[in-house]
Amino acid sequence: MKILIKNGRVVDPATGRDERADVGVAAGRIVAIGAVPADFHASRTIDAQGCVVAPGLVDLAARLREPGHEHEGMLESELNAAAAGGVTSLVCPPDTDPALDEPGLVEMLKFRARKLSLCRLFPLGALTRGLAGEVLTEMAELTEAGCVGFSQADVNIRDTLVMQRALQYAGTYGYSVWLRPQDMWLGGGVAASGAVATRLGLSGVPVAAETIALHTIFELQRATGARVHLCRISSAAGVRLVRAAKAEGVRVTADVSINSLHLTDVDIGFFNADMRLTPPLRQGADRDALRAALADGTIDALVSDHTPVDEDAKNLPFGEAEPGATGLELLLSLALRWGQDSELDLARTLARVTSDPVRVLGDALGSLSSSAGRLVEGGVADVCVFDPSATWSVTPEALKSQGKHTPFAFASTGMALPGRVRATLVAGTVAYESA
């Protein structure tokens, strides 16, 4: 199908393009930006007047809940949510049930996602069998099946020797390891250590849980030369350590969740279980440090940390509620809100959810590496068209995700956020279009 996106403001952070132009799409590729050839006859036209035409968003952390947790999210419902949020590519962690530790499971998941044609899916393989932290998986076979890296998700490896061997193996063959830095012995609480947790009587997770894990990871990286992506940095102290490691030349990248970027432990209020998240919400100084680090590039990408949770698991006392929140449909709007608050231009804001996540993924994307997260002639036509001046209220009814719990749905009317997706194209096919 040939599609013409006309009258829009084309913004591509990777190339610095920011101009009013038409975009021609044919056979899943962008064939023209600007002057569309006279012989280009579109079978469908999208009027982007007043809208931004940007690369499709790339989310490095989204749980789809399938297989094993279909009561909290089905593959189709969550990929529909991704398309509605302008997300055209996402990375899912391996903590499904069973864990993604066998090539057949990875191939099945990718096949089902490909059949839906709603969003590109890039799975992370389990670093150890069953995420048990004992025996390494067959990384080569999992890579051939389509894994872009290896992770333990939120499950710690107790044995540092196993972690060292995992990084040695990954470093030898050029695989990336994705780790969430949290010491297992200090990280068992339900809220961030501090005045709020003390007042509410909630078990705390100290900042040291993150920094101790970071020190360990960096020491092992220095010994092995492995490439590590740090998932969901949550503290100012963690930011300082990442900044120092990068300055030293350690091969590390990092991301932060939309939750930690905008909320603090004060937002827990009177035991609001929607604020029960992993990592836990920390203090205002931590949030401010995360915002500054994302702006200056110390933190490479902003992620939704999409984790749909059903009613039965969320409507419990705070300490017993399952951690997690729906986020795919909020990623763009919360990126725009952060950009506005930080007085950043639109291109720099969008870079953290388009071209920069692609840089984190690197060669693992294969043939997509040169054009994913970008708008270039001849490149893949993954496109997000959104109205930057429109606002919308975050309410359960407004979400396509099967999970309806989000910390940004305040009161009965919800929270008004900037930016509304009008259309999402994946490989030149319209995956979502607003009414």
DACOR-V471612 format. One line per field, one symbol per residue. ss: DSSP state (H for helix, E for strand, C for the rest). Layout:
ss=???
This chain:
ss=CCEEEEEEEEEECCCCEEEEEEEEEECCEEEEEECCCCCCCCCEEEECCCCEEEECEEECCEECCCCCCCCCCCHHHHHHHHHHCCEEEEEECCCCCCCCCCHHHHHHHHHHHHHHCCCEEEECEECEHHHCCCCECCHHHHHHHCCCCEECCCCCCCCHHHHHHHHHHHHHHCCEEEECCCCCCCCCCCEECCHHHHHHCCCEECCHHHHHHHHHHHHHHHHHCCEEEECCCCCHHHHHHHHHHHHHCCCEEEEEEHHHHHCCHHHHCCCCHHHCCCCCCCCHHHHHHHHHHHHHCCCCEEECCEECCCHHHHCCCCCCCCCCECCHHHHHHHHHHHHHHCCCCHHHHHHCCCHHHHHHHHHHHHHHCCCCCCCCCCCECCEEEEEEEEEEEECHHHCCCCCCCCCCCCCCCCEEEEEEEEEEEECCEEEEECC
